[in-house]
Amino acid sequence: MLGPLGPVIGRYPSSDGGRLGGVINRNRKCRDVVFLVVFIAFWVAMIVNSSFGFNQGNPLRLTYGLDYKGNLCGDKHADPDLRALELRYWVNPNQVYESGLKNSQFKLADARSICLLDCPIPAEDSLNWVCDYPDGDIHLNVEEWIDRNYDYYEFLTPEMRNSSLQLEGPCYPVIYPSVNVFWSCQFIARPSNMSLRHWQQMGGVNINEGFEIDKSIHKTINSRSAALKVEEPIRYMADIGKSWPVLIVCGGILPLFLSVIWLLLIRHFVSGMPWITVVLFNILVVSVTMLFYLKAGWIGNDAVTPIIGEHDHYIHIYGRELTHMRLAAILMTVVMVISVLASIAIIRRILMATSVLKAMPKRSLNKMYFSMFHFGLWVLLTSVHTSDDCLNMFQVAAKVIGEVQALMIFPVIPYTILAIFYMFWLAAAFYLFSSGEVRQNTCDINCCAYDLGSKRVSCERCCGYSIHYTPHIGVAILFHLFGGYWVTHFFVACSSTVIAGSVASYYWARGDVSPEIPFLPVFASMKRLGRYSLGSVALGSLVLSFVESIRFILESIRRKLKVSYTAPENWFGKIVYHSSKCCLKFVEWTIRSVNRNAYIMIAITGKSFFKSSAIATELIMNNILRIGKVNVIGDVILSLGKLCVSLSSVLFGFLMLDAHKYKSAHNKISSPLFPVLACWVLGYVVATLFFGVVEMSIDTIILSFCQDAEEHQGTAQYAPPLLIETLNDENETHRLTQ
């Protein structure tokens, strides 16, 4: 053993008969200062990185396209003013057709496009025209041009009319109907026979027909993000930006309310919480799965559609978003089946009320080798007797929360800090994702068009414009994502450490909250954290963030390799392939578990991160038979509670996004998938902050009990009777060690 830690508050004598002043309040100094400096420097780098995004980015690029002049549709600062013209329309159907041919040198990005108010449709008894922005001899302003449905063909000179019949502008015929698909006019590969006949009678050039004209635009709209080369289109970021009210309500306010309700129920209704949590979890899983089915089009007629606004019902256009939604629905189906079957088994065993061999403590050794989900599920299915011990631990934690009532309010502080941080972090993310330089493409194609300013057909600099992303933009985005991840873990760790310090004070004072425990112990714990241990918390959160980021990167590489190179054929390759996945998950879970216990010992002892980790690990290994039976079950119940809060955020997020506001006009989202996933993540973070009160209370009490027993020759002197009854069962320990 590393030596006695002693009582934290020094009213009571120690095992050697001396009087201790308390480890919490004495012999402390700043630890891991270097990593605190690194964390501060990282914050400065994040500010610089975000400044780059604010200078170079424009969130409108996440939604709207560019015209042939390089203007962003909907930009009021463009020339001409495009503030109301948000739809990109390709005026030359032959260029669109050619860009859809295999091995064609013509790219849709070089096809002539302008910004319109709505998508043109062919006339039933005549020929409609869409003309270029008015300029030169066309004495119309933009408003008049819009009022004329973009048609000033009657004002053209014979030379202009002749070039228009050659599909060189300035006016172009409307032959194909089109619909608004994510703010680009998607051609429907069914030309209007009447418009085509009028065009031919006027002597116009041949209009190419075929599905290529449809596929070309559809492929471009569903193309990958050029910044990160990921599967999801970059407009998913725009969806999150448009649904910011949903994120505030369902990702911030709702989980805050539900978490507080859960803490109150734990405080006053401990015995019924496992039942309520399990039942509510299954109801929410089934409900959320059905909503995924609804948006995937497998139930009802409310499938995700890329079309914005009203359109003919015979037009059916589906994008990558529907595929992603169906994949998410399949994943939720698997989760639902596992959850329901596990719950049925749990309820059946409880109702049977049969005696079950108390094998849980011995099997708790496996906690070091299984992931949290698989191990918790295995324990719940094989052991029911330990639920009483788990309830006892919840009762002890509830008593602590009831006595140190500031613990109920404290999570609001890190919640508020994270809420402010997320607002700035998301704003910077939108600008970083939309950063890049608008450049004219280099092309060697026939893109000649009539220039109203020079009054002639020009073939110079007629290539289109694109947003070019450099590799450093992708690095900046990854840096920003990692920064958000690290900061989140940092504040969660700070919250956990403060809670652990408060609960430890209560334990070592034998529950005597007055006058021996300092007034407002939560704020005393916050003071100790800020003065001595911020560096240790920064180090712990960095280690966890780094390991999880590495696992995410390796998993992404593995998925990409799996597409181009199938899994190994030989048995050795398969073993390495699958064992590597298990090892990565094991390392992540181990680091997460060690970190949590390390924060507790940091709060108690004030030691450095690695020293505290060693102390906590030794305590756990020396007392594994005592604590395993309650710690795992409690973790599973608390994890289910967090999932209940986050699933509630997803459920209400779906309901809010189903409003007409998010299905039409400017707030139309491409898919509810990413907004509800964001609600899920935010809800889980908020739940982690508040559920951490109970979670860290239980873990702190357990580790304090173990240290108390180590210090007093195996018999805890400071533990309350209920805790001794739960963790100090000598008969059971003797039986299990036989």
C-alpha positions in Angstrom: 0.0 0.0 0.0 1.2 3.5 -0.7 0.7 4.6 2.9 -2.4 5.9 4.8 -4.1 8.9 3.5 -5.8 9.8 6.8 -9.2 11.4 7.4 -9.9 14.4 5.3 -11.4 16.4 8.0 -9.5 16.1 11.2 -12.0 15.9 14.1 -11.7 12.2 14.5 -8.6 10.3 15.6 -6.7 8.2 13.1 -5.8 4.5 13.5 -2.6 5.4 15.3 -4.4 7.5 17.9 -3.1 10.7 16.5 -5.1 13.7 15.4 -5.0 14.4 11.7 -5.4 17.8 10.1 -6.8 16.3 7.0 -5.2 15.6 3.7 -7.7 17.8 1.8 -6.8 20.9 3.6 -3.0 20.4 4.1 0.2 19.4 2.3 -1.1 20.6 -1.2 0.8 22.2 -3.9 0.2 22.9 -7.6 0.4 19.7 -9.7 1.0 19.1 -13.4 1.4 22.8 -14.1 3.1 22.1 -17.5 -0.2 20.6 -18.8 -2.2 23.6 -17.5 0.1 25.8 -19.6 -0.4 23.5 -22.5 -4.1 23.8 -22.1 -4.0 27.6 -22.0 -1.8 27.6 -25.0 -4.3 25.4 -26.8 -7.0 27.8 -26.0 -5.0 30.6 -27.5 -4.4 28.5 -30.6 -8.1 27.7 -30.9 -8.9 31.5 -30.8 -6.4 32.1 -33.6 -7.8 29.1 -35.5 -11.3 30.4 -35.1 -10.2 33.9 -36.3 -9.0 32.3 -39.5 -12.5 30.8 -40.0 -14.3 34.1 -39.3 -12.1 35.9 -41.8 -12.2 33.3 -44.6 -15.6 31.6 -44.1 -19.2 32.4 -45.1 -21.9 30.1 -43.7 -24.1 30.9 -46.7 -21.8 28.7 -48.7 -23.0 25.7 -46.8 -26.4 26.2 -48.4 -26.2 28.2 -51.6 -24.2 27.8 -54.8 -22.2 30.1 -57.1 -23.2 31.6 -60.4 -21.1 32.0 -63.5 -19.6 35.2 -62.1 -18.4 33.6 -58.9 -21.2 35.4 -56.9 -22.8 33.5 -54.0 -26.5 33.1 -54.5 -28.4 35.1 -51.9 -25.5 37.5 -51.3 -26.7 41.1 -51.0 -23.1 42.3 -51.6 -22.8 40.7 -55.0 -23.0 42.5 -58.3 -25.8 42.5 -59.1 -27.6 42.4 -55.8 -28.7 38.8 -55.2 -30.2 39.1 -51.8 -33.5 37.5 -52.9 -32.1 35.3 -55.6 -31.1 32.1 -53.8 -31.6 29.3 -56.3 -28.9 28.3 -58.7 -30.1 27.5 -62.2 -28.1 26.1 -65.1 -29.4 28.0 -68.2 -27.9 25.9 -71.0 -29.5 22.3 -71.0 -26.9 21.0 -73.5 -24.0 21.9 -71.2 -25.7 20.1 -68.3 -26.3 17.1 -70.6 -22.7 17.0 -71.7 -21.4 17.2 -68.1 -23.4 14.0 -67.3 -21.7 11.9 -70.1 -19.1 9.4 -69.1 -15.5 10.5 -69.7 -16.7 14.0 -70.6 -14.2 16.9 -70.1 -17.1 19.2 -69.4 -17.9 19.6 -65.7 -21.1 20.9 -64.3 -19.1 23.5 -62.4 -18.2 25.1 -65.7 -21.8 25.2 -67.0 -23.3 28.6 -67.1 -25.5 29.2 -64.1 -27.4 32.2 -62.6 -29.3 32.9 -59.4 -33.1 33.0 -59.5 -36.0 33.5 -57.2 -37.7 30.3 -58.2 -37.1 27.4 -60.6 -38.5 28.0 -64.1 -41.1 25.7 -65.6 -42.0 25.3 -69.3 -45.1 27.1 -70.7 -48.0 25.0 -71.8 -48.7 26.8 -75.1 -45.6 28.9 -75.8 -41.9 29.1 -75.1 -40.6 30.6 -71.9 -37.1 32.2 -71.7 -34.6 32.7 -68.9 -32.3 35.6 -69.7 -29.0 36.6 -68.1 -28.7 39.4 -65.6 -29.7 42.6 -67.3 -26.8 44.7 -68.4 -25.6 46.9 -71.3 -28.4 47.7 -73.7 -31.0 45.9 -71.6 -32.2 48.8 -69.5 -33.9 46.8 -66.7 -33.0 46.6 -63.0 -33.0 43.4 -61.1 -36.5 43.9 -59.7 -38.0 44.5 -63.1 -36.1 41.5 -64.5 -37.7 39.3 -61.7 -41.1 40.7 -62.4 -40.8 39.7 -66.0 -40.0 36.1 -65.0 -36.4 36.7 -66.1 -37.5 37.2 -69.7 -36.5 40.1 -71.9 -36.2 38.2 -75.2 -38.4 40.8 -76.9 -35.8 43.5 -76.3 -33.0 41.6 -77.9 -31.3 42.7 -81.1 -31.2 40.3 -84.1 -27.6 39.4 -83.2 -28.6 38.6 -79.7 -31.6 36.5 -80.8 -29.4 34.6 -83.2 -26.9 33.8 -80.5 -29.7 32.8 -78.1 -31.0 30.3 -80.7 -27.4 28.8 -80.7 -27.7 28.4 -76.9 -25.0 31.1 -76.3 -27.3 33.6 -74.6 -28.1 36.1 -73.4 -31.5 34.3 -73.3 -32.1 30.5 -73.0 -35.2 28.4 -73.6 -37.0 26.7 -70.7 -37.4 23.2 -72.1 -37.1 21.0 -69.0 -39.1 21.4 -65.9 -37.1 21.8 -62.7 -37.6 21.6 -58.9 -35.8 23.2 -56.0 -33.5 20.5 -54.6 -31.3 22.0 -51.9 -31.4 25.5 -53.5 -30.4 24.2 -56.9 -32.8 23.7 -59.7 -32.8 20.0 -60.5 -33.9 19.2 -64.1 -36.5 16.6 -64.6 -35.5 14.5 -67.7 -38.9 14.9 -69.4 -38.8 17.8 -71.8 -41.9 19.8 -72.6 -43.1 18.7 -76.1 -44.8 22.0 -76.7 -41.8 24.1 -75.7 -39.5 21.8 -77.7 -41.7 22.2 -80.8 -41.7 26.0 -80.5 -37.9 26.0 -80.1 -37.5 23.9 -83.3 -39.9 26.1 -85.2 -37.7 29.1 -84.3 -34.7 27.4 -85.7 -32.9 26.6 -82.4 -30.1 24.1 -82.2 -30.7 20.6 -81.2 -31.6 20.0 -77.6 -30.0 16.9 -76.2 -32.4 14.5 -74.4 -31.6 11.8 -71.9 -31.3 10.9 -68.2 -27.8 12.4 -68.2 -29.3 15.8 -67.7 -31.0 14.6 -64.5 -28.1 12.6 -63.2 -25.5 15.3 -63.7 -27.1 17.8 -61.3 -28.2 15.0 -58.9 -24.6 13.7 -58.7 -23.2 17.2 -58.0 -25.8 18.0 -55.3 -24.9 14.7 -53.5 -21.2 15.1 -54.0 -18.8 14.7 -51.1 -17.5 17.6 -49.0 -14.3 19.0 -50.5 -13.0 20.1 -47.2 -12.7 16.8 -45.3 -13.4 14.2 -48.0 -16.0 12.6 -45.8 -19.2 10.8 -47.0 -21.7 13.3 -45.6 -22.3 16.4 -47.6 -21.2 19.6 -46.0 -24.8 20.8 -45.9 -25.3 18.7 -42.8 -23.5 21.5 -41.0 -26.0 23.9 -42.5 -28.8 21.8 -41.0 -27.3 22.2 -37.6 -27.1 26.0 -38.1 -30.7 26.3 -39.3 -32.0 24.2 -36.4 -30.3 26.2 -33.6 -33.6 26.8 -31.7 -34.0 23.0 -31.6 -30.5 22.6 -30.2 -31.1 25.2 -27.5 -34.4 23.6 -26.4 -33.7 19.9 -26.9 -30.0 20.0 -26.4 -29.8 22.4 -23.5 -33.0 23.3 -21.7 -34.8 19.9 -21.9 -31.9 17.8 -20.6 -31.3 20.3 -17.8 -34.9 20.0 -16.7 -35.0 16.2 -17.0 -31.6 15.8 -15.2 -32.8 17.9 -12.2 -36.0 15.8 -12.1 -34.0 12.6 -12.0 -31.8 13.9 -9.2 -34.9 14.8 -7.2 -36.4 11.3 -7.8 -33.1 9.8 -6.6 -33.2 11.9 -3.5 -36.8 11.0 -2.5 -37.7 7.8 -4.4 -34.6 5.6 -4.5 -36.2 2.2 -4.5 -38.2 2.8 -7.6 -35.6 4.4 -9.8 -34.1 1.2 -11.3 -37.6 0.2 -12.4 -38.5 3.6 -13.7 -35.2 3.9 -15.5 -35.3 0.5 -17.3 -39.0 0.9 -18.3 -38.6 4.5 -19.5 -35.4 3.6 -21.4 -37.2 0.9 -23.4 -40.2 3.2 -24.2 -37.8 5.9 -25.5 -35.8 3.5 -27.5 -38.9 2.1 -29.2 -40.3 5.6 -29.8 -37.1 7.0 -31.3 -36.7 3.9 -33.5 -40.2 4.4 -34.9 -39.4 8.1 -35.7 -36.3 6.9 -37.6 -38.6 4.5 -39.5 -41.0 7.3 -40.3 -38.2 9.6 -41.7 -36.7 6.6 -43.6 -40.0 6.1 -45.4 -40.7 2.7 -44.0 -43.7 4.0 -42.1 -46.2 6.5 -43.4 -45.5 9.1 -46.0 -43.1 11.5 -44.2 -39.8 10.3 -45.7 -36.8 12.6 -46.0 -37.0 14.5 -49.3 -34.5 16.9 -50.8 -37.2 18.9 -52.6 -37.9 22.3 -51.2 -41.4 23.8 -51.6 -44.4 22.6 -53.5 -44.0 20.2 -56.4 -45.9 17.6 -58.4 -46.5 14.4 -56.6 -45.3 12.3 -59.5 -41.8 13.8 -59.0 -39.7 11.6 -56.7 -36.1 12.6 -56.0 -34.0 10.9 -53.3 -30.6 11.8 -52.1 -27.9 10.4 -49.9 -29.7 11.7 -46.9 -32.4 9.0 -47.2 -29.7 6.3 -47.3 -28.1 7.7 -44.2 -31.5 7.9 -42.4 -32.2 4.2 -43.3 -28.8 3.1 -42.0 -29.5 5.0 -38.7 -32.9 3.3 -38.6 -31.3 -0.2 -38.9 -28.8 0.7 -36.2 -31.6 1.8 -33.9 -33.4 -1.4 -34.6 -30.5 -3.4 -33.4 -30.3 -1.3 -30.2 -34.0 -1.6 -29.7 -34.0 -5.4 -30.0 -31.1 -5.8 -27.6 -32.6 -3.4 -25.1 -36.1 -5.0 -25.1 -34.7 -8.6 -24.8 -32.4 -7.6 -22.0 -35.1 -5.8 -20.1 -37.5 -8.8 -20.5 -34.8 -11.0 -19.0 -34.2 -8.6 -16.1 -37.9 -8.2 -15.2 -38.5 -11.9 -15.5 -35.7 -12.7 -13.1 -36.8 -10.1 -10.6 -40.4 -11.3 -10.6 -39.3 -14.9 -10.2 -37.7 -13.9 -6.9 -35.5 -16.9 -6.9 -32.2 -17.2 -5.0 -29.2 -16.6 -7.3 -25.7 -17.5 -6.5 -23.8 -14.4 -5.5 -21.2 -14.9 -8.2 -21.1 -11.2 -9.1 -18.1 -10.2 -7.0 -15.9 -12.9 -8.4 -17.0 -12.1 -11.9 -16.3 -8.4 -11.2 -12.7 -9.2 -12.1 -13.9 -9.3 -15.6 -14.7 -5.6 -15.4 -11.1 -5.0 -16.4 -11.5 -6.9 -19.6 -14.9 -6.0 -21.0 -16.5 -2.8 -22.4 -19.0 -1.1 -20.2 -22.0 -2.0 -22.3 -21.3 -5.7 -22.8 -20.2 -6.2 -19.2 -23.1 -4.3 -17.7 -25.6 -6.3 -19.9 -23.9 -9.6 -18.9 -24.1 -8.7 -15.2 -27.7 -7.7 -15.3 -28.7 -10.9 -17.0 -26.8 -13.2 -14.7 -27.2 -11.6 -11.3 -30.3 -10.1 -9.5 -29.3 -10.4 -5.9 -26.8 -7.6 -6.2 -29.6 -5.1 -7.0 -30.3 -4.7 -3.2 -26.7 -3.7 -2.6 -26.9 -1.3 -5.5 -30.0 0.3 -4.0 -28.2 0.6 -0.7 -25.4 2.5 -2.4 -28.0 4.8 -4.1 -29.5 5.4 -0.7 -26.1 6.4 0.8 -25.5 8.7 -2.2 -29.0 10.2 -1.8 -28.3 10.9 1.8 -25.1 12.7 0.9 -26.9 14.8 -1.7 -29.6 15.6 0.8 -27.0 16.8 3.4 -24.7 18.6 1.0 -27.5 20.3 -0.9 -25.2 22.5 -2.9 -24.4 19.4 -5.0 -27.9 19.7 -6.5 -27.1 23.2 -7.8 -23.4 22.9 -8.6 -23.7 21.3 -12.1 -25.5 24.4 -13.3 -22.0 26.2 -13.2 -20.2 23.9 -15.7 -23.5 23.6 -17.6 -23.5 27.4 -18.1 -19.8 27.5 -19.0 -20.2 24.7 -21.6 -23.3 26.3 -23.0 -21.5 29.6 -23.7 -18.5 27.7 -25.0 -20.6 25.6 -27.4 -22.3 28.7 -28.8 -18.9 30.3 -29.8 -17.5 26.9 -30.8 -20.4 26.0 -33.2 -20.3 29.5 -34.7 -16.6 29.1 -35.4 -17.2 25.6 -36.8 -19.7 27.0 -39.3 -17.2 29.5 -40.6 -14.3 27.0 -40.7 -16.4 24.5 -42.7 -17.4 27.2 -45.1 -13.9 28.7 -45.5 -12.0 28.6 -48.7 -11.2 30.8 -51.7 -13.6 31.4 -54.6 -11.5 30.8 -57.8 -12.3 30.5 -61.5 -11.8 27.0 -62.8 -9.3 26.1 -65.4 -11.0 24.4 -68.4 -10.5 23.6 -72.0 -14.0 23.4 -73.3 -16.5 25.3 -75.4 -18.3 27.6 -72.9 -18.8 30.6 -75.1 -21.6 33.0 -74.1 -22.9 36.4 -75.1 -21.5 39.2 -73.0 -24.0 42.1 -72.6 -21.3 44.4 -71.5 -19.0 43.9 -74.5 -22.0 43.3 -76.9 -20.4 40.1 -78.4 -20.1 36.4 -77.9 -17.0 35.9 -75.7 -15.1 32.6 -75.2 -12.5 34.2 -72.8 -12.7 33.3 -69.1 -16.0 31.6 -69.5 -15.1 28.7 -67.1 -17.1 28.5 -63.9 -16.2 29.2 -60.3 -15.6 26.9 -57.4 -14.7 27.1 -53.8 -11.2 25.7 -53.4 -10.1 24.2 -50.1 -6.5 23.8 -49.2 -5.2 21.0 -46.9 -4.6 23.4 -44.0 -8.3 24.0 -43.9 -9.0 20.4 -43.2 -6.3 20.5 -40.5 -7.9 23.6 -39.0 -11.2 21.8 -38.9 -9.8 18.7 -37.2 -7.9 20.9 -34.7 -11.2 22.7 -33.9 -13.1 19.4 -33.4 -10.4 18.1 -31.1 -10.4 21.3 -29.2 -14.1 21.1 -28.6 -13.7 17.5 -27.5 -10.9 18.3 -25.1 -12.6 21.3 -23.6 -15.8 19.2 -23.0 -13.8 16.5 -21.2 -12.0 19.2 -19.2 -15.1 20.8 -17.8 -16.7 17.4 -17.1 -13.6 16.4 -15.3 -13.6 19.7 -13.3 -17.2 19.0 -12.3 -16.3 15.4 -11.3 -13.4 16.6 -9.2 -15.4 19.2 -7.3 -18.2 16.7 -6.6 -15.6 14.1 -5.3 -14.0 16.7 -3.0 -17.4 17.6 -1.5 -18.5 14.1 -1.0 -15.1 13.0 0.5 -15.5 15.8 3.1 -18.9 14.5 4.1 -17.6 10.9 4.4 -14.6 11.6 6.5 -16.6 13.7 8.9 -18.9 10.8 9.5 -21.8 12.7 8.0 -21.6 15.5 10.5 -22.3 18.4 8.2 -22.0 21.1 10.9 -19.7 22.4 12.1 -16.8 20.2 11.0 -17.5 20.2 7.2 -16.6 23.7 5.9 -19.4 26.0 5.0 -20.5 25.4 1.5 -18.1 22.4 0.9 -18.8 22.6 -2.9 -17.2 26.0 -3.1 -14.3 24.9 -0.9 -13.8 22.0 -3.3 -13.9 24.4 -6.3 -11.3 26.6 -4.6 -9.0 23.6 -4.1 -9.4 22.6 -7.7 -8.7 26.0 -9.1 -5.7 26.6 -6.8 -3.9 23.2 -7.0 -5.3 20.7 -9.5 -6.3 22.3 -12.8 -3.2 21.0 -14.4 -4.0 17.4 -13.3 -7.5 17.7 -14.7 -6.1 19.1 -18.0 -3.8 16.2 -18.2 -6.5 13.6 -17.5 -8.9 15.1 -20.0 -6.1 15.4 -22.6 -5.2 11.7 -22.3 -8.8 10.6 -22.7 -9.4 13.0 -25.7 -6.2 11.9 -27.4 -7.0 8.2 -27.0 -10.6 8.6 -28.2 -9.5 10.7 -31.2 -6.9 8.1 -32.2 -9.5 5.4 -32.0 -11.8 7.5 -34.1 -9.2 8.1 -36.8 -8.1 4.5 -36.9 -11.7 3.4 -37.2 -12.2 5.8 -40.1 -9.1 4.5 -41.8 -10.3 0.9 -41.2 -13.7 1.7 -42.8 -12.1 3.3 -45.8 -9.7 0.4 -46.3 -12.7 -2.0 -46.0 -14.3 -0.4 -49.0 -11.3 -0.8 -51.2 -9.8 -3.8 -49.6 -11.9 -6.5 -48.0 -11.2 -8.1 -44.6 -8.2 -10.5 -44.5 -8.9 -14.0 -45.8 -6.4 -16.0 -43.7 -7.1 -16.8 -40.0 -4.2 -14.8 -38.7 -5.2 -11.7 -40.5 -8.8 -12.0 -39.2 -7.5 -12.4 -35.6 -5.4 -9.2 -36.0 -8.2 -7.4 -37.7 -10.8 -8.0 -35.0 -8.5 -8.0 -32.0 -7.3 -4.6 -32.9 -10.8 -3.3 -32.7 -11.3 -4.9 -29.3 -8.0 -3.5 -28.1 -8.9 0.0 -29.1 -12.2 -0.2 -27.3 -10.6 -1.7 -24.3 -7.9 1.0 -24.0 -10.6 3.7 -24.4 -12.8 2.2 -21.7 -9.8 1.6 -19.3 -8.6 5.2 -19.7 -12.1 6.5 -19.1 -12.5 4.4 -15.9 -9.1 5.2 -14.6 -9.6 8.9 -15.2 -12.8 9.0 -13.1 -11.1 7.3 -10.2 -8.1 9.4 -10.6 -10.2 12.6 -10.3 -11.5 11.3 -7.0 -8.1 10.7 -5.5 -7.0 14.1 -6.9 -9.8 15.7 -4.9 -8.9 13.7 -1.8 -5.1 13.8 -1.8 -4.2 16.6 -4.1 -1.6 14.4 -5.8 -0.7 14.5 -9.5 -2.8 12.8 -12.1 -0.6 9.7 -12.5 0.1 9.4 -8.8 -3.7 9.6 -8.1 -4.4 7.0 -10.8 -1.9 4.6 -9.1 -3.5 5.1 -5.7 -7.0 4.6 -7.0 -6.0 1.5 -9.0 -4.3 -0.1 -6.0 -7.3 0.6 -3.8 -9.7 -1.0 -6.4 -7.5 -4.1 -6.9 -7.1 -4.6 -3.2 -10.9 -4.4 -2.6 -12.3 -5.8 -5.9 -14.4 -8.3 -4.1 -16.1 -5.7 -2.0 -16.9 -3.0 -4.5 -17.4 -4.9 -7.7 -20.9 -6.1 -7.0 -22.3 -2.6 -6.5 -20.1 -0.5 -8.7 -20.9 -2.2 -12.0 -24.7 -2.4 -11.4 -24.7 1.3 -10.3 -22.8 2.3 -13.4 -25.3 0.5 -15.7 -28.3 2.1 -14.0 -26.7 5.5 -14.3 -25.7 4.9 -17.9 -29.3 4.0 -18.7 -30.5 7.2 -17.0 -28.1 9.3 -19.1 -29.5 7.5 -22.2 -33.0 8.3 -21.1 -32.3 12.0 -21.0 -30.4 12.0 -24.3 -33.1 9.9 -26.0 -35.7 12.3 -24.7 -33.8 15.1 -26.4 -33.8 13.1 -29.6 -37.5 12.4 -29.4 -38.5 16.1 -28.8 -35.9 17.1 -31.4 -37.7 15.0 -34.0 -41.0 16.5 -33.0 -39.8 20.1 -33.3 -38.1 19.4 -36.6 -41.3 18.0 -38.0 -42.9 21.5 -37.9 -43.6 23.2 -41.2 -40.9 25.8 -40.5 -38.1 23.2 -41.1 -39.8 21.6 -44.2 -40.0 24.6 -46.4 -38.4 27.9 -47.5 -35.2 29.1 -45.9 -35.2 26.9 -42.8 -35.7 23.7 -44.8 -33.2 21.1 -43.5 -31.8 18.3 -45.7 -32.3 15.7 -43.0 -33.2 15.7 -39.3 -30.3 13.2 -38.7 -27.5 15.5 -37.7 -29.6 17.9 -35.7 -31.1 15.1 -33.6 -27.6 13.5 -33.3 -26.4 16.9 -32.0 -29.3 17.0 -29.5 -28.3 13.5 -28.5 -24.7 14.4 -27.8 -25.6 17.7 -26.1 -28.2 15.9 -24.0 -25.8 13.3 -23.0 -23.2 15.9 -22.0 -25.7 17.7 -19.8 -26.9 14.5 -18.3 -23.3 13.5 -17.6 -22.8 16.7 -15.6 -25.9 16.2 -13.5 -25.8 12.4 -13.2 -22.1 12.8 -12.2 -23.4 14.0 -8.8 -24.8 10.6 -8.0 -22.1 8.7 -10.0 -19.2 10.5 -8.4 -20.8 10.3 -5.0 -21.0 6.6 -5.2 -17.5 6.2 -6.5 -16.1 8.6 -4.0 -17.9 6.9 -1.1 -16.6 3.5 -2.3 -13.0 4.6 -2.6 -13.2 6.5 0.7 -14.5 3.3 2.3 -11.7 1.3 0.9 -9.1 3.7 2.1 -10.8 3.9 5.5 -10.7 0.1 5.8 -7.1 -0.1 4.7 -6.2 2.5 7.3 -8.0 0.7 10.1 -6.9 -2.9 9.6 -9.8 -3.9 7.4 -12.7 -2.3 9.4 -14.0 1.1 8.2 -14.4 3.5 11.0 -16.0 6.5 9.2 -18.6 4.6 7.1 -22.3 4.9 7.9 -24.0 1.6 9.0 -25.8 1.1 5.7 -22.5 1.3 3.8 -20.8 -1.1 6.1 -23.7 -3.6 5.7 -23.4 -3.3 1.9 -19.6 -3.4 1.5 -18.3 -5.3 4.6 -20.0 -8.7 4.2 -17.3 -10.9 5.7 -19.2 -14.1 5.3 -19.7 -13.5 1.6 -16.1 -12.6 1.1 -15.0 -15.7 2.9 -17.2 -17.9 0.7 -16.1 -16.4 -2.5 -12.4 -16.8 -1.7 -12.7 -20.5 -0.9 
